Amino acid sequence: MEKQVNNPIECEAPNLQHKREKDIALLKYLLVGAFFGVVLVKSEVISWFRIQEMFRLQSFFMYGVIGSAIAVGMLSIYLIKKFDIKTIAGEKVEFKDKEFRKGQIIGGFIFGLGWAITGACPGPLFAQIGAGFTVVIVTLVSAILGTWVYGKFADKLPN
């Protein structure tokens, strides 16, 4: 009797790179990530104080950072579509519409609650640890554990 293999659900954003990069080529990502981490630290967007200011509606700083990131993202997508910009490998960039689900509201609420309590969203966790805020390791482990729990029970959660 043959064992039946369950095929995994296809990822909504699969990595469609055709070429595998050599390990030394991956160094560029480490360098860009380290540079981005320095930018996050110097701009104070990883500061617990700045994040608390935002959630207490005491400062526009973080809203300005987030708003400018949204504006840059919108402009980038517009330019990619308008000029049919291709990837470095020459592949067409495709944007697919996403279906709205009530789980996005619930997940967003839980994400925001965790962000407000810990003073850290997942993006700058490594920059915070690198800046010497070692207590953030607890937040990192919690984020990894939360991701695992979600993956384990995703089919039982409201979508």
VENCORNOR-V356059 format. One record per backbone hydrogen bond with DSSP energy under -1.0 kcal/mol. NH is the residue of the N-H (numbers start at 1). CO is the residue of the C=O. E is the energy in kcal/mol with one decimal. If there is no record, write none. Layout:
NH_CO_E ; NH_CO_E
This chain:
26_22_-1.1 ; 27_24_-1.1 ; 28_25_-1.1 ; 30_26_-1.3 ; 31_27_-2.4 ; 32_28_-2.5 ; 33_29_-2.6 ; 34_30_-2.5 ; 35_31_-2.5 ; 36_32_-2.7 ; 37_33_-2.3 ; 38_34_-2.1 ; 39_35_-2.3 ; 40_36_-2.5 ; 41_37_-2.3 ; 42_38_-3.0 ; 43_39_-2.2 ; 44_41_-1.1 ; 45_40_-1.2 ; 47_44_-1.2 ; 51_47_-2.2 ; 52_48_-2.6 ; 53_49_-2.4 ; 54_50_-1.8 ; 55_51_-2.2 ; 56_52_-1.8 ; 57_54_-1.5 ; 58_53_-2.8 ; 64_60_-2.7 ; 65_61_-2.0 ; 66_62_-2.9 ; 67_63_-2.8 ; 68_64_-2.4 ; 69_65_-2.0 ; 70_66_-2.2 ; 71_67_-2.4 ; 72_68_-2.5 ; 73_69_-2.3 ; 74_70_-2.7 ; 75_71_-2.6 ; 76_72_-2.5 ; 77_73_-2.4 ; 78_74_-2.4 ; 79_75_-2.6 ; 80_76_-2.6 ; 81_77_-2.4 ; 82_78_-3.0 ; 83_79_-2.5 ; 85_80_-1.5 ; 87_91_-2.8 ; 90_87_-2.0 ; 104_101_-1.6 ; 106_102_-1.6 ; 107_103_-3.1 ; 108_104_-2.3 ; 109_105_-2.2 ; 110_106_-2.4 ; 111_107_-2.8 ; 112_108_-2.7 ; 113_109_-2.5 ; 114_110_-2.4 ; 115_111_-2.3 ; 116_112_-2.6 ; 117_113_-2.4 ; 118_114_-2.6 ; 119_115_-2.1 ; 125_122_-1.1 ; 128_124_-2.6 ; 129_125_-2.4 ; 130_126_-2.8 ; 131_127_-1.7 ; 132_129_-1.6 ; 133_128_-2.4 ; 134_132_-1.8 ; 136_133_-2.0 ; 137_134_-1.9 ; 138_135_-1.5 ; 140_136_-2.6 ; 141_137_-2.7 ; 142_138_-2.3 ; 143_139_-2.6 ; 144_140_-2.4 ; 145_141_-2.7 ; 146_142_-2.8 ; 147_143_-2.2 ; 148_144_-2.2 ; 149_145_-2.7 ; 150_146_-2.5 ; 151_147_-2.5 ; 152_148_-2.3 ; 153_149_-2.1 ; 154_150_-1.2 ; 156_153_-1.8
